């Protein structure tokens, strides 16, 4: 049975401050990590929204994305980007429409817009490297985050603002939406795409995978609409869809809202608890699947192992399973921002270091384990490979 608590972080949708704990998540600490090592996944009894009751504030998350942006070296497929643009292009017939992609990463969506003939394209991202990558493609881009948008872009409004897989990362959602609406032209449209928390169970990947360090809001179309209707935005359209990360399929949902031409009375929040019920079932399945006999044996033998992968998935495993009791000699990660850091005083290296290791390699990646195994094969390393997924 779930327990109740006073929230540290008020409900981002309705500002309620008391509710239900659905799961407690904890992680091992990456060196210089600015985010909390634990949080409760909670459900608001007033509106039904499910989110991470984290003790961090928005400044902490801003700092994290400036320091540890993984999107500098992770892109998305052209096919996926083209599919994401279709509902937007249907509403944006004018190729001169001004478009702003907030959290644009390397500008994949903006590049697709450019191919389709749109001319007034703009990006915003906190990563210096991502900003430079977008500039290199001949697209206007601003360096910074959503909460500094007034100072970064003081005199411009847009016909369309996009936040694709951004809202699940934002701590202060109320201020975020206020800032976005202030930058929309009258009748401007807002496209938001997020993971669909109502279908985590249907698209199960690995134990507790959807509760990571970054994804702190668990939306569906109802909670998105409850948030945005309060902010002078009307729902035009929404749809559930599938997103593709590596060879995995991710549940997603998008909404398309339009700025009202006149200020209307705030619409009432419509409580919806489907996500809560889905999350409870997802937690139960994760608990049943969270068993790792191979690392149980390694923890007893204390044979030296190398762990490849230092994302949230691995950090949870280290803190909550027998992996953390194993004799880990070093970690491998392809992210250059992590290389040279430590976890539990154990160093992180690039894949080349793997050639010095003769024992088992434990692959810890919910999404990229197949690619990692292939890379190990291509390096002609014949060690025993154990995949935790």
Order of alpha helices (4+ residues) and beta strands (2+ residues): beta-beta-beta-beta-alpha-alpha-beta-alpha-beta-alpha-beta-alpha-beta-alpha-beta-beta-alpha-beta-beta-alpha-alpha-beta-alpha-beta-beta-beta-beta-alpha-beta
